[in-house]
Amino acid sequence: MKQAMILAAGLGTRLKPLTDTMPKALVPVGGTPLLDRNIRRLMDSGYTRFVVNVHHFAQQILDYVAQQDYAPLVRFSDETEQLLETGGGLKHAQDLFDPDEPILIHNVDILDNVDFDWFRRQHQPGEDAVLLVSRRNSKRYLLFDSAMRLMGWKNIETGEVKSPFQWLREADFTIDDNLKVVPLAARPSSLISNLYAFAFSGIHSFSPRLFSLMERFPDRFSVIDFYLSTCHRAHIVGLVKNDLRVLDVGKLDSLDHAEEFLK
């Protein structure tokens, strides 16, 4: 079984005034609601189980899906009482998944050029999560070692670093134009010199084995913060797609570019 979670519970504030009367999952792009576009693309790659979390105008999403031919394939995770963020939403929905198969995580407001059958095949049996990344300019970067194991995160504007490794949190480093981690200390650690920075696409493959590590987390939390808190205990890796194209259509100005992107 191929299964996916489509994150659709957000308020869609960047899409106002459209989202004053509808959820962002039903905002049309190229004449097709975002949720419908995502589900049908995944169906074309062989996915047969979909979990959709709902909050803002939740009933509209339920009513829309009920009218579609893929309705029997969709399960809903109800977040109407409280938005749980990406990690909390995944944790809340865990009973809706097959515990033996990886879960593709995809935001409802993302358009991309990913072959999801290819992406699923990249998730090896010993890996707990695979994060799709690329070489592109960003304000925030995930940091990986030479084997592409997740080590940490850095915000290059604020200098904030998140990592379970003390040596990385205390290191003095920057990220150059080639997205290589460059130590600034006179005698840098060799560990720092072997790190690479990549931008996260928001698309990842999650092994249900990780749910046990979520038990100590609160109801509401970010899945990236979860990965950054557990990457010293779990096998979380990055997968580079050099030709990756991603368009965030969660804001009004990007809707104008969506149809050209789809071409």
PEQUI-V238897 format. One line per field, one symbol per residue. phi: phi as a letter, one per 20 degrees, with the letter a starting at -180 (. if undefined). A space follows every 50 residues. Layout:
phi = ???
This chain:
phi = .dcbddeceffmffdfegefcbfffdffcmncggffffffffffenfccc dcecbflgffffffffeefegfeddddedffafdmfffffgfegfedffd cfdfdbffdddbdeefffffffeegeeebcdfcbebfbeccedcefemef crbbefeenfccaeeffefefdbccefemefdfdffcffffffddcdcee endbdceggfgffefeeffcaeffffgfecfedcedcdcedfdfccceee cgffffeffffff
